[in-house]
Amino acid sequence: MSSLKRKEGPGGSSASKTARPASESRPSKRPKPSGSTKDDTKSSAKKGKDGKQSKSDAPKPSSNPTVSLLKDEEPLFPRGGASVLSPLEQKQIQIQAKKDVLFEQESSAAGKKKVDKVSKKKKRKSEADVKPAQSEDSVKIESLNFKRLVRGSLVLGTVCAINNYDISIALPNNLVGHVPITMISNTLTQRLEAMEARVKNQEEESDSEDVGIDLNELFRVGQYLRAYVLSTIDESGPVGGKSKKHIKLSLRPEDANSGLSAQDVVPNATLMASVASVEDHGFVMDVNLEGSTLRGFLSKKQLDKSISEDTMQQGAVMLCMATGKPANGKVVQLSTLADKLGSVKAFPAEATTIGTFLPGTAVDALISDISQHGLVGKVMGDLDVTADLVHSGAGPDGVDLQDKYKIGSRVKARVICSFPEQDKPKRYISLLPHVAALKPKVADKDGEEVEPLETLPHSTKIDKCTVERVEPGIGLFVDVGISGVPGFVHISKVKDGKVDGLFENSGPFKVGSVHPGRVIGYNSFDGTYLISFEKGVIEQPFLRVEDIPIGAVVSGVVEKLVVNEFGFGGVLVNIADGISGLVPTMHLSDVQLQNPEKKFREGMKVKTRVLSTDPSKRQVRLTLKKTLVNSDAPAIQSYDELAVGLQAPGTIVALLQHGAIVQFYGELKGFLPISEMSEAYIRDPKEHFRVGQTITIYVSSFDPDAEKLFVSCKDPSAFGLEKQLALKKLQIGDLVTAKVTQKTDNDVFVELADGSLKAILPVGHLTDKSVSKTQSALKKIHVGQTLTDLVVLQKNEGRRSITVSQKPSLVKASKEGNLLKTIEDVRVDAVVNSFVKNITPTAAFVQFAGMLSALLPKSLITPEAQNQPSFGMHTMQSLEVKVVSIDRDLGRFVVAIPGVAPEKKEEKPVEKAVNAIDSSITSVLDLTIGKITQATVASVKETQLNVRLADNIQGRIDISQVYDNWNDISNPKKPLKDFQPKQVVPVRVLGVHDARNHRFLPITHRSSHSVLELSAKLSDLKEGEDCTPLALDAIKVGSTYIGFVNNVEKNNLWVNLSPAVRGRINASEASDDLADLMDLSKSFPIGSALKVRVLAVDVEKQRLDLSARTPGSENQLTWQKVEPGMVLVGRITKLSDNQVLVHLSDSVAGPIFLPDLADDFDEANTLKHAKHELIRVAVVDVDRSNKKIRLSARPSRVLNASLPVKDREITKNSKLEVGEIIRGFVKNVSDKGLFVALGGDVVAMVQIRNLSDAFLKEWKDHFQVDQIVKGRIISIAEGRIEMSLKQSVVEKDFVPLLTFADLKVGQVVTGRVRKVEHYGAFIDIDGSANVSGLCHRSEMTDRPKEQAKTLDARSLYNEKDKVKATVLQVDAKQKKISLGLKPSYFKDDDYNMDVDDDEGAPLDSDADSDEDEDEDMSDAGEAVITGTDTYANDSDDSGEDGEDDSDVEMGEQEAQGATGLDAGGFDWNAAMLDGDAGSKKRVAAGDDEGKKKKQRREPRIQVDKTAELDINGPQTSSDFERLLLGQPNDSTLWIQYIAFQYQVGDLDAARKVAERAIKTINMKEEAEKLNVWIAYLNLEVSYGTDETLDDVFKRACTYNDEQEVYERLASIYIQSGKHSKAEDLFDEKILKKFGSKSVDVWVNYAHFLHTKLGKVDKARELLKRASQVLGTQAHLYLALVPKFAALEFRSPNGDRDQGRTLFESLLATYPKKFDLWNQLLDLEISTAGDKPDVDVIRDLFGRGTKAKGLKPKQAKAWFKRWATWEESRGDSKGKERVAARAQEWVRAKGKKEEVAGDDEE
């Protein structure tokens, strides 16, 4: 029910005004009355039935010191008459006001004047504004409403709806809140995050782990929960619109238990708890009290029977009761039993603070005041509690509070709400029986308890609602005819329009009046129906989406036309108040509308039909198709409504190659096969149907379980039982008579005389003659003609199709019984009649009856015909052929033209057996299947015995055909070891073995590649015994056999059970001994014998799965069977950086984390393993309830416990001691510090202060996840482990950091610049305890002091520069250190001292290099590798003039022709075409002098001055390494280093430097990385091979923008003169890859063709190609064509006329694009040189003034430019002419505007 607000009765005040505080009602210094209170104490005086106040109810003094105050509130729905007072009420207010004034006059004589003034003011006010004085100690009875809910409020509620991602909770007074799935508990959120990670990573084990979180399994409707208010949002709509209010709640225990401390947890206190883990005897529960580690334990005996154990999943939350005080302050016993939790007698009597009394807790309250609108009471003598109109029972249940309760009596109730921001704590309580018992309210129907919404569902119309109670300004409580459940009608829902007032004894809504109503809701917490008396609501067809029946025809109004990115998207139709549905485009009409927006308009009334609804998304789908709206067919929407043969309309939603998908109502869809689309043949459904078409179908078949539905367009009634019998009776080859019903160019449709069956007579089957004769015969046939002697060629009962023929040859063959119908009818050498079906270049295919066909090879056609096109044949031609050969197994045969005989192979005479072992064998013909004979062993192989039956007859005995029993095998590893060559063995012939493909074949398939398949089994050597080898279809699951290893794979063994049967053994099923599984090839050599048992067999797929484990041991490992300590073998299914996922069985899988991979963490690397690899693991811990397992691959676990262990295994049972040094892996880097995984769930925390002895400003940069760290345990308290990583704590030989006292004058230190000011630099000293010093600018250079003092230190150093300094002064008192950076301080250091005076001391490098050798190498060459946006190192040699000097030097250096491996100077942005090269981005250095100057003017990167060397720059490898220490992200430095390595002749070293650069430069510095990649490409283009270039190029494309890398490579090719490669790259790669989305690639290629290759025609062809590829979009077209036209002007090979033509076409197409005129004019003027074509330019100026749509501002600029041009030529008259033209244009423009104005008037 909505929050209830009342309007005061007599003595009260208007509901529209707010009560003033007592301090405003009377003088503050007035003494309080001692023995009485105001008669307002009983302002809620009862009225008699006549509505008048009785004498007995007159105000009288009361001895109770507490005064009730019923706060005046505005109604929640402020509609209609809330401020209207009856005359009687106004009179009573006036009398009461006078009494109040007299009382105050008597109370305070000193305040007489003031009171007089107040009384006069009150008299002047409206009587409705007069309010009684209020007591300062009064307690307000307030109802909970949306405005009072603030963040932090705690509310009791019941679950009223459970959705996929949130739950809805009904709150007191008709409020509803929502709990997102992420606000239920932290544990549940972690499960969601883990599931999301698995989905993203697409883990294979996802089906064996969590399959999803179903909130229906965690909660149940009606469940009581305590919720924490997170936010309230009021989305008020426009004026008059509905307001949407959203309350966001949290159930997380840390929120729902806020304000509750561990001391507040006493018996019978309630807590919200979440399941942390499931144990054998109960559940560990998290209560998350602030500042406490208290946890709860819920015994299974204390779990209420209404709660299933399946519900008790990790993260599930529930309201629990504490059954005792926490033991040792750590664990509290909980209960959810209904008889305890729901008993109001079980209140926390031992509570010591009011914090215990949170919502959901029972209280024993002392009543201190009673009014007709609620109760006031106290708990523990201090905590105020109130029960409002609803929850006191006065409103819904009609309880007379004055009669039922007495002041001073005690009442048991339940707290339902508390607020955090109240000055004085107060709780709202409920006396309603169902709330007090924490049970859902039930309705009484025929003596049975049922849910209220089952008795009276939502939207139900009620004929009679009897008014039971009237609350003026609030609403009506009504009887809806349901016992036990009242109804409430808010004042805004009483009637349509404004309500004048509600009165108990008068008016249309007085007590006892009866009205029709409608259920608009139900609040399960208040237990009240929400009713509306509004006529519009009662007559409205639908109130909710759920109320709309699918298939219903409804009327509506077009609300909006939907337009999306694809164009017109449909129509929104309003069908009820607040309910709109979408009509998709395909459902707008039965025909396809070209312009649907013209047919529909907003406000248009339409008649629609509901296709489907989705209440969860509040979506309705409608149709406007007349065939559906006006259809009388049933609206089928489920499989329950289907029946075979049912006719219904459907809409095609998808067309497939083999059919169509048809949509019905709801979500029901069916498949329409192509064969069921029509009686006639359909080749492509798209030729006959379209998406969105509505068709009538018939249900063919359906399977509800599989959710499959097949439909047909063919009417089953049109093909009745008689026709079905006739079709079945009709046989292929029968002669029939038929009547012609239709004739087309290709077919004649006939109807058979017997049975009225329809058939097709192809035109080609009319005669045996030529095509022309056949066409003549077709002309003679007419509709209605009867044709006799037609032979049935084909029959398809499924499609009910029949094909007949009138060919005399086929008719004759049918009469004579020679017509071939099946392969069994075919005989070799038989001459038969056929017709040509198909012709190929190598053969023809002929067909007979019954779709029987044969091959007619080219070689078997007459020689004359072989040379003719199509062998002189045509399709459907009658042909007499002779059968040459037959393959009955495959159903094929070959025919020939009679007289053309195939070449017969001479049959070889049967070869006699030579030196047969068995004298009875004379030839191969004597060796029949089952023949028992003898053979000599020729050789012994691993899997077979090769034998000879004679010198010219070979055979083999497969190893599976040697032994009958396992006991006969003496050596299972080498079963054939007992056989020796030349040994004679008895054998039996089984068949033939094909040596080419190792297949077992029948004896009839003997060939030159085959040998005899023999058996040496004793059981096969007995006469009369069946010797058929074992076949796959004879194998049963569970049977056992002897198998022999045939092949060994990484994870499988392949074994043979017989020559024809081969099975697979999974590696985990190969043995019970885990040691055997680690090396399958060694444990199971080829040929070894195994006892195997069949696990699964699939004959269709030819699959056989076997197991070699002993029976009982291989039973599938399940969660119930796995135990800690077990050593198992699993298969790795996934690898990541920090874990290896291992599958132990189909249902059990678990990860091996880094701490469990190795005994030495340094060797813990997941990349050492491979996917699908077998691995031996040990089970460390098992959590069966949550299906979690901890596995270990430590050698000390799985191999030998005595193996050395560097990092011991940590489990939850491990005993860690303070002071112990231990290593672990960083699990998380948070803002509070590091979390280090020690093993399993054991995690240690390292606070920021314990990370390092030194100050780490950006400490997170020093650590990353999975990093190994070493620390000492410093604290173990309450289950929390703390570590320290400080070296001073961990290492014994720790060298302490430098302190202030350790520094001495003259000491040399290194450091990093922290801050730079103009007067000096502050330097942090390395290896110190945050010690820093100042280097004054006078100590930075060896210049004279006068010059040094004027230096700006900021010009020499930047922050974070690395420097070497000497200590000059140490001031112990002020703790100040002076440092010096002068190079002269470091003369004794072993580095080149030839440095600039302005430079400081460079840092020493660890790299050792030969100085002399480096000096020699410096002259090795002049090649310089540069990247994009780079420049030569400028030298500062002369103070302020250095910049100018460096420019001169650079110019000279480049003039000398230094070779640069840069990205080339090709203008990729076609800047020259736009006439402003300086405005474009410079891609590479070195194009022209203008670019060089522009480049040098760019701000230089400030480098570490202490690392700069002499004026010649770095000369050795150590120099570069030294520089790179300070500038690791400087691509210029890296590229110079690459060039240096190549100059000294070491190409491999140059490549290594490039690779280092790519790995070293920070990934955020994308431009710097790209520069190195381009230089690397440049190096490979110039000096590498195609292979090395391709490798670098592919990698560059992977890590950078692919298009940019392609363009840079083309530029490098062009710059290096490899034009053919550049052209190939453009044609084959760049245009194909990027041509569809980039204009620049086309322009750049055209520029290259124009300027470099001179292929002008090819460049012009590019424009056509580009226009086709890019399409006709205006912005692309305008970006493309002008640049191609500019090429014609600027290129030395271009044609200016061609360029003008392109511009003219653009101007004609886009006349209002005046910028095109400017571009053309620029080109005419700028590219004309010294001799411009004056006439052309002047004509262009003149035409421009006549351009369509020319605006005055544009015209002014155009004329001004024209005049300037004329003036530049010295033509003053020309300038005057321009001025005259301008004035004329202005006058003409003015006239046009006047005419336009007149027309408008």
Disulfide bonds with the S-S distance in Angstrom:
none
